[in-house]
């Protein structure tokens, strides 16, 4: 099992809902809508319409641009359908707002899914970017996922000014529980003086 389908013509990235409780300060959801008090457009994809996705694509990437996929009311059923139809799946998750007892149901629905957990910094610091996130809760969810998933989950760490000094500590923490660690350098900066922008070493910056 690998991510080769992600780069194939039979792969799709999809926002299946409009829901997310986070207010990440460089997310399209925040920059385009919620900071202006606007309602985030969109709706929950129906199971009927999701079946159309299954009919045409072999790999499905649940990486919301304005949402977190776990907040689709029927996400467990959706994962089960991807498992039954032998689709490869990636799930990008950061909110940690669902009850802890919900997650085993999701992991069991498709144990072959590759889960990516968005923790930008050590667990106690990630909320400095991902407003409303409980970092230690998400860390616990990520750790517990190892009991259910056949594929090792990935800790996804976007580098910001507040967390670039914690990278090595986070890597050691990831190693201690046996998850993958992926460092991401961003280019989503608001001007050259963006307070979230890290040093040039960790920034894809059009302003430098």
FIMI-855482 format. One line per field, with one value per atom (N, C-alpha, C): x, y, z; residue number from 1. Coordinates in steps of 0.02 Angstrom, whole numbers, plus 50000, padded with zeros to 5 digits. Layout:
east <- [X,...]
north <- [Y,...]
up <- [Z,...]
seq <- [NUM,...]
END
This chain:
east <- [50042,50000,50044,50034,50073,50030,50062,50025,50033,50052,50063,49999,49941,49878,49865,49896,49885,49909,49958,49986,49958,49910,49882,49822,49800,49741,49677,49682,49622,49621,49651,49652,49614,49582,49546,49557,49564,49562,49494,49461,49392,49376,49341,49309,49240,49228,49164,49114,49136,49092,49114,49080,49099,49116,49121,49125,49196,49214,49277,49274,49292,49290,49353,49405,49468,49465,49511,49518,49593,49619,49690,49702,49750,49755,49781,49803,49822,49782,49727,49684,49634,49617,49568,49502,49484,49421,49422,49477,49483,49494,49542,49561,49504,49465,49413,49344,49332,49264,49257,49281,49262,49289,49346,49371,49329,49289,49242,49171,49164,49097,49053,49083,49045,49035,48979,48965,49008,49038,49078,49031,49039,48994,49006,48957,48965,48913,48917,48870,48903,48870,48894,48877,48927,48914,48867,48819,48774,48809,48786,48814,48803,48746,48732,48783,48799,48848,48919,48932,48998,49008,48954,48959,48984,48967,48991,49067,49093,49165,49199,49169,49197,49197,49150,49145,49200,49231,49278,49349,49361,49428,49453,49518,49549,49580,49601,49629,49590,49570,49531,49570,49583,49620,49571,49557,49512,49554,49569,49609,49571,49532,49489,49526,49502,49529,49491,49429,49389,49358,49376,49343,49391,49368,49403,49356,49378,49332,49296,49325,49293,49227,49214,49153,49095,49106,49049,49009,48943,48903,48906,48924,48925,48995,49046,49114,49133,49109,49123,49095,49032,49002,49041,49065,49104,49169,49203,49264,49250,49195,49177,49167,49136,49126,49192,49240,49305,49341,49330,49360,49327,49260,49224,49239,49253,49267,49342,49383,49455,49488,49464,49496,49552,49607,49658,49637,49656,49628,49681,49681,49718,49670,49679,49635,49678,49665,49702,49658,49683,49640,49679,49646,49680,49635,49570,49526,49525,49526,49524,49461,49408,49348,49298,49306,49260,49274,49224,49237,49288,49327,49379,49352,49291,49264,49238,49239,49220,49276,49337,49394,49405,49401,49408,49358,49298,49249,49274,49303,49330,49390,49435,49495,49476,49428,49407,49369,49336,49296,49340,49401,49449,49519,49541,49606,49665,49651,49705,49717,49675,49681,49746,49774,49833,49810,49817,49795,49855,49842,49891,49863,49901,49879,49916,49878,49908,49923,49986,50009,50069,50059,50112,50150,50197,50235,50225,50255,50241,50167,50137,50064,50037,50076,50052,50057,50093,50104,50064,50038,50006,49947,49913,49855,49873,49937,49958,49943,49941,49918,49848,49838,49773,49728,49700,49658,49599,49587,49534,49556,49616,49640,49666,49648,49677,49734,49795,49852,49867,49860,49875,49821,49760,49707,49721,49741,49757,49817,49866,49923,49901,49856,49831,49793,49752,49715,49764,49815,49866,49900,49919,49952,49905,49842,49794,49778,49785,49769,49813,49872,49918,49889,49839,49808,49758,49741,49688,49709,49754,49772,49828,49822,49875,49932,49917,49968,49989,50054,50079,50056,50025,50003,50062,50047,50099,50082,50131,50127,50150,50105,50121,50133,50192,50215,50233,50190,50205,50249,50303,50351,50328,50325,50309,50363,50359,50410,50409,50351,50345,50367,50375,50390,50454,50490,50548,50604,50604,50653,50635,50575,50551,50552,50580,50576,50609,50668,50703,50667,50639,50601,50539,50506,50446,50465,50520,50542,50554,50586,50599,50533,50485,50420,50384,50388,50358,50390,50456,50492,50473,50461,50448,50382,50335,50271,50265,50315,50316,50275,50268,50233,50282,50262,50303,50301,50354,50358,50373,50329,50338,50339,50395,50403,50382,50339,50315,50336,50364,50380,50326,50297,50240,50260,50214,50223,50164,50120,50059,50072,50112,50129,50095,50075,50044,50098,50133,50187,50251,50305,50371,50377,50333,50336,50283,50257,50208,50238,50206,50234,50238,50201,50204,50261,50290,50341,50405,50431,50493,50553,50612,50673,50674,50718,50721,50733,50767,50781,50717,50664,50601,50542,50556,50502,50508,50453,50448,50417,50458,50434,50447,50393,50399,50429,50432,50454,50529,50563,50635,50674]
north <- [49940,50000,50062,50107,50168,50225,50283,50342,50355,50304,50316,50338,50315,50335,50410,50440,50512,50552,50525,50560,50534,50489,50461,50501,50488,50522,50497,50443,50415,50433,50489,50513,50578,50589,50651,50674,50741,50772,50806,50796,50818,50847,50903,50930,50898,50855,50820,50856,50911,50948,51021,51062,51133,51146,51093,51100,51095,51139,51133,51183,51163,51209,51251,51236,51272,51339,51384,51449,51459,51416,51419,51483,51523,51592,51600,51547,51552,51502,51478,51431,51471,51443,51475,51488,51443,51450,51516,51530,51590,51652,51648,51707,51733,51686,51706,51716,51684,51684,51704,51663,51672,51736,51760,51823,51883,51875,51927,51914,51862,51845,51813,51787,51756,51682,51656,51584,51548,51493,51453,51416,51426,51393,51318,51283,51211,51172,51106,51062,50994,50951,50882,50841,50809,50767,50710,50694,50639,50573,50520,50454,50434,50455,50440,50473,50535,50569,50543,50521,50493,50428,50390,50330,50346,50404,50425,50435,50461,50468,50400,50353,50285,50252,50269,50239,50263,50319,50349,50357,50349,50361,50303,50290,50235,50257,50320,50347,50410,50414,50472,50504,50569,50608,50655,50641,50683,50737,50790,50845,50909,50931,50988,51053,51096,51163,51213,51197,51239,51196,51133,51088,51035,51000,50940,50882,50831,50778,50741,50736,50696,50727,50790,50823,50813,50774,50751,50704,50714,50673,50598,50578,50507,50485,50515,50499,50426,50397,50327,50283,50297,50260,50270,50331,50345,50305,50303,50263,50189,50166,50095,50079,50125,50114,50113,50155,50154,50088,50060,49995,49939,49940,49888,49888,49946,49952,49951,49939,49932,49994,50052,50115,50132,50160,50184,50254,50270,50329,50364,50431,50472,50518,50525,50568,50619,50683,50737,50767,50764,50781,50825,50877,50922,50944,50941,50976,50944,50877,50840,50855,50878,50899,50843,50788,50732,50697,50664,50627,50572,50557,50506,50439,50422,50356,50352,50407,50406,50379,50393,50379,50304,50259,50189,50165,50193,50175,50196,50255,50279,50238,50224,50185,50114,50084,50016,50014,50070,50072,50061,50087,50073,50073,50015,50012,50021,50020,50031,50104,50148,50219,50248,50296,50332,50397,50403,50462,50510,50574,50627,50673,50683,50724,50791,50846,50912,50940,50931,50959,51004,51068,51115,51141,51099,51114,51058,51066,51019,51025,50972,50973,51034,51060,51118,51184,51183,51244,51248,51193,51191,51239,51250,51295,51368,51384,51453,51470,51419,51429,51401,51339,51305,51323,51382,51408,51360,51346,51300,51227,51213,51143,51124,51063,51033,50988,51013,50978,50912,50910,50848,50796,50818,50771,50740,50782,50756,50709,50725,50681,50613,50614,50551,50512,50546,50512,50480,50518,50492,50430,50434,50377,50316,50328,50273,50241,50280,50254,50195,50191,50136,50068,50069,50007,49981,50021,50003,50004,50048,50058,50011,49986,49943,49984,50047,50091,50142,50152,50198,50269,50304,50372,50421,50480,50532,50594,50617,50681,50734,50778,50831,50896,50925,50982,51039,51090,51150,51196,51221,51262,51334,51362,51432,51462,51527,51560,51534,51515,51494,51422,51383,51312,51287,51330,51305,51283,51308,51286,51220,51194,51133,51072,51080,51026,50962,50966,50906,50873,50913,50884,50848,50877,50845,50781,50780,50719,50663,50680,50630,50605,50650,50630,50584,50599,50556,50487,50486,50422,50381,50415,50380,50342,50363,50327,50287,50295,50254,50279,50347,50374,50409,50416,50453,50527,50563,50635,50670,50716,50753,50828,50859,50930,50966,51017,51055,51128,51155,51226,51260,51312,51345,51408,51430,51494,51540,51521,51560,51617,51665,51720,51784,51825,51889,51943,51952,52001,51975,52012,51990,51995,52033,52041,52000,51950,51906,51877,51888,51864,51788,51752,51679,51652,51693,51670,51651,51590,51568,51597,51574,51596,51571,51599,51581,51506,51475,51403,51363,51386,51348,51384,51429,51468,51467,51449,51457,51525,51575,51644,51683,51710,51749,51818,51838,51905,51910,51853,51855,51860]
up <- [50000,50000,50000,49952,49949,49922,49912,49890,49815,49776,49705,49670,49694,49663,49670,49721,49732,49671,49634,49577,49511,49514,49453,49430,49369,49342,49375,49412,49445,49519,49536,49604,49610,49668,49679,49751,49759,49825,49831,49888,49893,49962,49962,50022,50026,50075,50078,50123,50154,50199,50199,50237,50247,50320,50359,50432,50459,50504,50542,50599,50660,50716,50724,50684,50691,50655,50675,50643,50627,50584,50566,50526,50547,50523,50452,50420,50349,50307,50335,50299,50256,50198,50154,50190,50235,50273,50312,50346,50386,50343,50297,50258,50214,50187,50139,50170,50229,50254,50327,50373,50443,50474,50452,50482,50462,50410,50390,50414,50454,50479,50427,50374,50320,50332,50310,50314,50262,50283,50237,50189,50124,50076,50072,50045,50036,50075,50068,50102,50112,50149,50159,50097,50068,50010,50030,49989,50004,49989,50021,50008,49935,49907,49837,49791,49804,49762,49775,49836,49850,49811,49800,49760,49689,49663,49597,49598,49654,49662,49660,49696,49699,49630,49589,49523,49475,49491,49443,49468,49533,49559,49602,49598,49634,49700,49703,49766,49784,49847,49871,49928,49919,49969,50003,50067,50106,50140,50102,50129,50117,50165,50156,50149,50105,50098,50141,50158,50203,50259,50263,50311,50336,50387,50411,50398,50361,50337,50392,50452,50504,50526,50508,50529,50481,50429,50390,50434,50440,50486,50473,50411,50394,50371,50402,50380,50392,50447,50459,50403,50383,50328,50263,50252,50192,50192,50249,50254,50242,50269,50259,50185,50149,50077,50040,50060,50027,50040,50099,50115,50075,50073,50037,49962,49935,49863,49848,49900,49892,49862,49883,49863,49913,49888,49934,49958,50020,50052,50094,50092,50138,50175,50240,50281,50317,50304,50337,50392,50453,50511,50560,50585,50633,50690,50682,50730,50800,50803,50866,50907,50874,50910,50920,50886,50895,50962,50992,51054,51043,51094,51088,51067,51090,51074,51002,50965,50895,50851,50869,50825,50811,50860,50843,50789,50789,50738,50669,50665,50601,50579,50625,50607,50584,50618,50601,50535,50517,50455,50394,50395,50343,50374,50399,50432,50384,50319,50270,50255,50280,50266,50295,50260,50285,50316,50382,50418,50427,50414,50424,50478,50532,50588,50588,50584,50581,50650,50672,50735,50719,50720,50699,50759,50781,50841,50892,50949,51004,51022,51049,51060,51096,51144,51181,51142,51086,51048,50983,50959,50893,50888,50943,50943,50930,50930,50915,50842,50800,50731,50723,50745,50737,50796,50793,50846,50859,50923,50947,50948,50927,50928,50997,51019,51080,51057,51059,51032,51066,51131,51167,51154,51144,51126,51057,51009,50942,50945,50986,50994,51021,51070,51098,51046,51005,50951,50902,50882,50836,50865,50928,50961,50964,50982,50987,50920,50867,50800,50781,50812,50798,50817,50862,50884,50833,50783,50736,50663,50646,50576,50554,50494,50465,50437,50422,50394,50446,50454,50504,50489,50537,50525,50522,50497,50489,50529,50566,50600,50550,50529,50482,50520,50511,50551,50504,50500,50461,50504,50474,50512,50514,50575,50587,50631,50641,50683,50754,50779,50849,50861,50806,50817,50784,50748,50712,50759,50820,50869,50902,50889,50921,50875,50815,50766,50791,50817,50839,50897,50942,50998,50973,50923,50895,50859,50822,50789,50840,50895,50947,50977,50986,51013,50964,50899,50848,50849,50853,50855,50916,50972,51035,51033,50990,50985,50920,50876,50815,50757,50749,50692,50645,50582,50535,50552,50530,50543,50477,50457,50395,50408,50389,50397,50333,50340,50282,50287,50233,50230,50188,50215,50184,50145,50102,50067,50079,50125,50137,50187,50165,50210,50187,50234,50218,50222,50167,50165,50197,50188,50212,50288,50320,50393,50429,50397,50429,50494,50552,50615,50620,50578,50579,50536,50494,50447,50483,50472,50503,50466,50484,50450,50378,50337,50267,50257,50303,50298,50294,50325,50329,50296,50250,50219,50143,50110,50037,50026,50017,50022,49959,49930,49869,49884,49948,49964,49977,49985,49999,49934]
seq <- [1,1,1,2,2,2,3,3,3,4,4,4,5,5,5,6,6,6,7,7,7,8,8,8,9,9,9,10,10,10,11,11,11,12,12,12,13,13,13,14,14,14,15,15,15,16,16,16,17,17,17,18,18,18,19,19,19,20,20,20,21,21,21,22,22,22,23,23,23,24,24,24,25,25,25,26,26,26,27,27,27,28,28,28,29,29,29,30,30,30,31,31,31,32,32,32,33,33,33,34,34,34,35,35,35,36,36,36,37,37,37,38,38,38,39,39,39,40,40,40,41,41,41,42,42,42,43,43,43,44,44,44,45,45,45,46,46,46,47,47,47,48,48,48,49,49,49,50,50,50,51,51,51,52,52,52,53,53,53,54,54,54,55,55,55,56,56,56,57,57,57,58,58,58,59,59,59,60,60,60,61,61,61,62,62,62,63,63,63,64,64,64,65,65,65,66,66,66,67,67,67,68,68,68,69,69,69,70,70,70,71,71,71,72,72,72,73,73,73,74,74,74,75,75,75,76,76,76,77,77,77,78,78,78,79,79,79,80,80,80,81,81,81,82,82,82,83,83,83,84,84,84,85,85,85,86,86,86,87,87,87,88,88,88,89,89,89,90,90,90,91,91,91,92,92,92,93,93,93,94,94,94,95,95,95,96,96,96,97,97,97,98,98,98,99,99,99,100,100,100,101,101,101,102,102,102,103,103,103,104,104,104,105,105,105,106,106,106,107,107,107,108,108,108,109,109,109,110,110,110,111,111,111,112,112,112,113,113,113,114,114,114,115,115,115,116,116,116,117,117,117,118,118,118,119,119,119,120,120,120,121,121,121,122,122,122,123,123,123,124,124,124,125,125,125,126,126,126,127,127,127,128,128,128,129,129,129,130,130,130,131,131,131,132,132,132,133,133,133,134,134,134,135,135,135,136,136,136,137,137,137,138,138,138,139,139,139,140,140,140,141,141,141,142,142,142,143,143,143,144,144,144,145,145,145,146,146,146,147,147,147,148,148,148,149,149,149,150,150,150,151,151,151,152,152,152,153,153,153,154,154,154,155,155,155,156,156,156,157,157,157,158,158,158,159,159,159,160,160,160,161,161,161,162,162,162,163,163,163,164,164,164,165,165,165,166,166,166,167,167,167,168,168,168,169,169,169,170,170,170,171,171,171,172,172,172,173,173,173,174,174,174,175,175,175,176,176,176,177,177,177,178,178,178,179,179,179,180,180,180,181,181,181,182,182,182,183,183,183,184,184,184,185,185,185,186,186,186,187,187,187,188,188,188,189,189,189,190,190,190,191,191,191,192,192,192,193,193,193,194,194,194,195,195,195,196,196,196,197,197,197,198,198,198,199,199,199,200,200,200,201,201,201,202,202,202,203,203,203,204,204,204,205,205,205,206,206,206,207,207,207,208,208,208]
END
